[in-house]
Amino acid sequence: MELNVDTNSLALFAALASDTRIKMIEMLRREPLNIKEMAQRLGISSAIVTKHVQQLKEAGIIDTEMSSGKRGMQKKCILLLDRVTLVFKPPGSVDEFIHPDQNGYSVSIPVGHYTSYRVKPTCGLASETKLIGMRDDPRYFAEPEHVKAQHLWFAGGYVEYQIPNYMVESKLLTDIRISLEICSEAPGYDENWPSDIVFSINGVDVCKWTSPGDFGSVRGKLTPLWWELGSTQHGLLKTLWINTEGTFMDGVRLSRIGIQDIPIPPAKEIRFRISSPEDTRYPGGVSLFGRHFGNYEQDIEVQIRY
């Protein structure tokens, strides 16, 4: 999950500000434990451990579940989080990106509104209310209902979107910024499943970003209840920015390919492709999320300046 560094996240930061609670997280990383077991290993009372457990639960770091043991059912603590990315500088709003003295526009593209695709299993589509077609059958990516997709995934291949080009004659495009929720695609899910994902504009590969995994241990904040646990739940919110200095992901330059290297004349189409190539170190697939799936209430958000 990604976490903005602000006052809304103080509960998690406070929960981590303790040697004892960090030791508890380290223990739970290896196996679920009950309060008595943790107290014995830490050499402190069960009452103190109970208070630490409550603070970790309130921060969303751990939870408790009933499990069978030698003495019947026991309440054990389990670790919920796999990783947390701290966001110190979130992507700016449209107004911050496009200043009053500049020309520009923004568009929101639903993840199901791809105009071209070539995918291979594991793959599939889901709307807010149901699966679209059958799992692992690429033919359903041509199903007319694909435009309703809020979540799509594929183990290899690509999907391509057409971004409207409202740029006027005699103007040169200076920036494209694209924000989307994305991760790898593993069978079921696997949070340690790297995937080399390539982003292209009008046939030019602008950068390759390696997704760390396919996230499914915690239900996505917006993921519908009908979507089963044990499958991909959410992605990471990533911001791709192409300007005259190169291509950046979340402010980190991934390539020196700049906007001037991409053929985008006025009134011509802007094709945005997301692909998982086979001839790469980590061919780990792609999962995309719309505004009604995952952790972020947004589609593929595009901002353009010229």
C-alpha positions as CSV (number, residue, x, y, z in Angstrom):
1,M,0.0,0.0,0.0
2,E,1.0,3.6,-0.4
3,L,0.7,6.1,2.5
4,N,0.8,9.9,2.3
5,V,3.0,11.4,4.9
6,D,0.4,13.6,6.6
7,T,-1.6,13.8,9.8
8,N,-4.1,11.1,8.6
9,S,-1.3,8.6,8.8
10,L,-0.1,9.4,12.4
11,A,-1.6,6.2,13.8
12,L,0.6,4.0,11.7
13,F,3.7,6.1,12.4
14,A,3.0,6.1,16.1
15,A,2.6,2.3,16.1
16,L,6.0,1.9,14.6
17,A,7.7,4.2,17.1
18,S,8.4,1.4,19.6
19,D,11.1,-1.2,19.8
20,T,8.7,-3.7,21.4
21,R,6.1,-3.3,18.6
22,I,8.8,-3.6,15.9
23,K,10.0,-6.9,17.6
24,M,6.4,-8.1,17.5
25,I,6.1,-7.3,13.8
26,E,9.4,-9.2,13.2
27,M,8.0,-12.3,15.1
28,L,4.6,-12.2,13.2
29,R,6.5,-11.9,9.9
30,R,7.6,-15.5,10.5
31,E,4.4,-17.0,12.0
32,P,1.1,-16.1,13.6
33,L,1.3,-16.0,17.4
34,N,-1.0,-15.5,20.4
35,I,-0.5,-12.9,23.1
36,K,1.0,-15.4,25.6
37,E,3.5,-16.7,23.1
38,M,4.7,-13.1,22.2
39,A,4.8,-12.2,25.9
40,Q,7.1,-15.2,26.7
41,R,9.4,-14.4,23.8
42,L,9.6,-10.7,24.7
43,G,9.9,-11.4,28.4
44,I,7.1,-9.0,29.3
45,S,3.6,-9.5,30.7
46,S,0.6,-10.5,28.6
47,A,-1.2,-7.3,29.7
48,I,1.5,-5.1,28.2
49,V,1.5,-7.2,25.0
50,T,-2.3,-6.8,24.7
51,K,-1.9,-3.0,24.7
52,H,0.7,-3.1,22.0
53,V,-1.5,-5.5,19.9
54,Q,-4.4,-3.1,20.2
55,Q,-2.2,-0.2,18.9
56,L,-1.0,-2.3,16.0
57,K,-4.5,-3.3,15.2
58,E,-5.8,0.3,15.2
59,A,-3.0,1.2,12.8
60,G,-4.1,-1.6,10.4
61,I,-0.7,-3.4,10.7
62,I,-2.0,-6.6,12.3
63,D,-5.2,-8.4,13.0
64,T,-6.4,-11.4,15.0
65,E,-8.0,-14.6,13.8
66,M,-9.2,-17.8,15.4
67,S,-7.1,-20.9,14.6
68,S,-7.1,-24.4,16.0
69,G,-4.4,-25.6,18.3
70,K,-3.5,-28.3,20.8
71,R,-5.8,-26.8,23.3
72,G,-8.7,-26.0,21.0
73,M,-9.4,-22.7,19.3
74,Q,-6.9,-19.9,19.9
75,K,-6.9,-16.2,18.9
76,K,-3.7,-15.5,17.1
77,C,-2.2,-12.3,15.7
78,I,-1.4,-12.1,12.0
79,L,0.5,-9.5,10.0
80,L,-1.7,-7.7,7.5
81,L,0.8,-5.5,5.7
82,D,3.5,-6.7,3.3
83,R,5.0,-3.3,2.4
84,V,4.2,0.4,2.8
85,T,5.4,3.0,0.4
86,L,5.7,6.5,2.0
87,V,4.6,9.3,-0.4
88,F,6.2,12.6,0.7
89,K,5.1,14.5,-2.4
90,P,1.8,13.2,-3.9
91,P,1.1,14.1,-7.6
92,G,-0.3,17.6,-7.9
93,S,-3.8,18.4,-9.0
94,V,-4.8,19.4,-12.5
95,D,-4.8,23.1,-11.4
96,E,-1.2,22.8,-10.1
97,F,0.0,21.0,-13.2
98,I,-1.7,23.4,-15.7
99,H,-1.0,27.0,-14.8
100,P,-3.3,29.8,-15.9
101,D,-0.7,31.1,-18.4
102,Q,-0.3,27.7,-20.0
103,N,-2.4,25.7,-22.5
104,G,-3.5,22.2,-21.4
105,Y,-6.3,19.8,-20.6
106,S,-7.0,16.7,-18.7
107,V,-8.9,13.5,-19.5
108,S,-10.0,10.5,-17.5
109,I,-9.8,7.1,-19.4
110,P,-11.6,4.1,-17.9
111,V,-9.3,1.0,-17.8
112,G,-11.8,-0.9,-19.9
113,H,-11.7,1.7,-22.8
114,Y,-8.6,0.2,-24.5
115,T,-8.6,0.4,-28.3
116,S,-6.1,-2.4,-29.0
117,Y,-4.9,-5.4,-27.1
118,R,-2.9,-8.7,-27.3
119,V,-2.9,-10.6,-24.1
120,K,-2.2,-14.1,-22.9
121,P,-3.4,-16.0,-19.7
122,T,-3.6,-15.6,-16.9
123,C,-6.0,-12.8,-18.0
124,G,-9.4,-11.5,-17.4
125,L,-11.8,-8.6,-16.9
126,A,-14.1,-7.6,-14.1
127,S,-16.7,-4.8,-13.8
128,E,-17.9,-3.3,-10.6
129,T,-20.5,-6.1,-10.3
130,K,-19.3,-9.3,-12.1
131,L,-16.7,-11.0,-14.2
132,I,-16.8,-10.1,-17.8
133,G,-16.7,-13.4,-19.8
134,M,-14.5,-16.2,-18.5
135,R,-11.1,-16.1,-16.8
136,D,-8.0,-16.9,-18.8
137,D,-9.7,-16.6,-22.2
138,P,-8.2,-13.7,-24.3
139,R,-11.3,-13.7,-26.6
140,Y,-13.3,-11.9,-23.9
141,F,-11.1,-8.9,-24.3
142,A,-13.2,-8.3,-27.4
143,E,-16.5,-8.6,-25.6
144,P,-18.4,-5.3,-26.0
145,E,-18.9,-5.1,-22.2
146,H,-15.1,-4.7,-21.9
147,V,-15.7,-0.9,-21.7
148,K,-17.3,-1.5,-18.3
149,A,-14.2,-3.2,-16.9
150,Q,-12.9,-1.8,-13.5
151,H,-10.1,-4.3,-13.3
152,L,-8.2,-6.1,-15.9
153,W,-5.1,-8.4,-15.9
154,F,-2.9,-10.3,-18.2
155,A,0.3,-12.4,-17.8
156,G,1.8,-11.1,-21.1
157,G,1.1,-8.8,-24.0
158,Y,-0.4,-5.3,-23.9
159,V,-3.4,-3.1,-23.8
160,E,-3.4,0.3,-25.7
161,Y,-5.5,3.4,-25.1
162,Q,-6.1,6.4,-27.3
163,I,-5.7,9.7,-25.6
164,P,-7.7,12.6,-27.2
165,N,-5.4,15.1,-28.9
166,Y,-6.9,18.6,-28.4
167,M,-3.7,20.4,-29.1
168,V,-4.1,23.3,-31.5
169,E,-2.0,24.0,-34.6
170,S,1.3,25.7,-34.3
171,K,1.7,24.5,-30.7
172,L,4.2,22.0,-29.4
173,L,3.4,19.5,-26.7
174,T,5.6,20.0,-23.6
175,D,4.4,17.5,-21.0
176,I,2.3,14.4,-20.6
177,R,1.5,13.2,-17.1
178,I,-0.4,9.9,-16.6
179,S,-1.5,8.6,-13.2
180,L,-2.8,5.0,-12.8
181,E,-3.2,2.2,-10.3
182,I,-1.1,-0.8,-11.5
183,C,0.8,-3.9,-10.3
184,S,2.1,-7.2,-11.5
185,E,-0.1,-10.2,-12.5
186,A,0.6,-13.6,-10.7
187,P,-1.6,-16.6,-10.5
188,G,-3.9,-15.8,-7.6
189,Y,-1.6,-13.2,-6.1
190,D,2.1,-13.0,-5.1
191,E,3.4,-9.9,-3.4
192,N,6.9,-10.8,-4.3
193,W,6.4,-11.1,-8.1
194,P,8.4,-8.5,-10.0
195,S,7.3,-7.5,-13.4
196,D,9.0,-5.4,-16.0
197,I,6.2,-3.1,-17.4
198,V,6.9,-1.0,-20.5
199,F,5.1,2.2,-21.2
200,S,4.9,3.5,-24.8
201,I,3.6,6.6,-26.5
202,N,2.9,6.4,-30.3
203,G,5.2,3.4,-30.7
204,V,8.1,4.9,-28.7
205,D,9.0,2.9,-25.5
206,V,9.5,5.8,-23.1
207,C,10.5,3.7,-20.0
208,K,10.4,0.4,-18.3
209,W,9.3,0.2,-14.6
210,T,9.6,-2.9,-12.5
211,S,6.5,-3.6,-10.4
212,P,7.5,-5.3,-7.1
213,G,4.5,-7.6,-6.9
214,D,0.8,-8.5,-7.2
215,F,-1.0,-7.4,-4.1
216,G,-3.7,-9.5,-2.5
217,S,-3.1,-10.0,1.2
218,V,-5.4,-7.1,2.1
219,R,-8.7,-6.3,0.4
220,G,-8.6,-3.2,-1.6
221,K,-10.4,-0.2,-0.1
222,L,-12.7,0.0,-3.2
223,T,-12.6,-3.7,-4.3
224,P,-16.2,-5.0,-4.4
225,L,-17.2,-7.5,-1.8
226,W,-18.2,-10.1,-4.4
227,W,-14.5,-10.3,-5.5
228,E,-13.0,-13.2,-3.7
229,L,-10.1,-13.1,-1.3
230,G,-7.0,-14.9,-2.6
231,S,-7.0,-12.8,-5.8
232,T,-5.4,-9.5,-6.7
233,Q,-6.9,-6.8,-4.5
234,H,-5.1,-3.5,-5.4
235,G,-2.1,-2.0,-7.0
236,L,0.2,1.0,-6.5
237,L,-0.6,4.5,-7.6
238,K,2.1,5.5,-10.1
239,T,2.6,8.8,-11.9
240,L,4.4,8.7,-15.3
241,W,5.6,12.1,-16.5
242,I,7.2,12.7,-19.9
243,N,8.7,16.2,-20.4
244,T,11.7,17.7,-22.2
245,E,14.2,16.3,-19.7
246,G,13.1,12.7,-20.0
247,T,10.6,10.2,-18.6
248,F,10.0,10.0,-14.8
249,M,8.1,7.7,-12.6
250,D,7.1,9.3,-9.3
251,G,9.8,11.9,-9.8
252,V,12.6,9.5,-10.5
253,R,14.0,9.6,-14.1
254,L,13.8,6.2,-15.7
255,S,14.9,7.2,-19.2
256,R,16.2,10.2,-21.2
257,I,13.5,9.8,-23.8
258,G,11.7,13.2,-23.7
259,I,8.5,14.6,-25.2
260,Q,10.6,15.9,-28.2
261,D,11.5,12.3,-29.1
262,I,7.8,11.3,-29.6
263,P,6.0,12.1,-32.8
264,I,2.8,13.8,-31.6
265,P,1.6,16.4,-34.2
266,P,-1.6,18.4,-33.6
267,A,-4.9,16.6,-34.4
268,K,-3.2,13.2,-34.6
269,E,-3.9,10.4,-32.2
270,I,-1.9,9.8,-29.0
271,R,-1.6,6.1,-28.4
272,F,-0.6,5.0,-24.9
273,R,0.4,1.3,-24.5
274,I,1.1,-0.7,-21.3
275,S,2.9,-3.9,-22.0
276,S,4.5,-6.9,-20.3
277,P,7.1,-8.2,-22.8
278,E,8.4,-11.8,-22.7
279,D,12.0,-10.9,-23.6
280,T,12.8,-9.2,-20.3
281,R,14.3,-10.2,-16.9
282,Y,10.9,-10.2,-15.1
283,P,8.0,-11.0,-17.5
284,G,5.5,-10.8,-14.7
285,G,2.3,-9.4,-16.3
286,V,0.1,-6.4,-15.6
287,S,-2.9,-5.6,-13.5
288,L,-4.9,-2.4,-13.8
289,F,-7.6,-0.9,-11.6
290,G,-10.4,1.6,-12.2
291,R,-12.2,4.0,-9.9
292,H,-14.4,1.2,-8.4
293,F,-11.6,-1.3,-7.8
294,G,-8.4,-1.3,-5.8
295,N,-7.3,1.4,-3.4
296,Y,-7.6,4.6,-5.4
297,E,-10.9,6.2,-6.7
298,Q,-9.6,7.1,-10.2
299,D,-9.3,5.8,-13.7
300,I,-6.3,6.4,-15.9
301,E,-5.9,10.2,-15.4
302,V,-4.0,12.0,-18.2
303,Q,-2.9,15.7,-18.1
304,I,-1.3,17.4,-21.1
305,R,0.4,20.7,-21.5
306,Y,1.4,22.5,-24.7
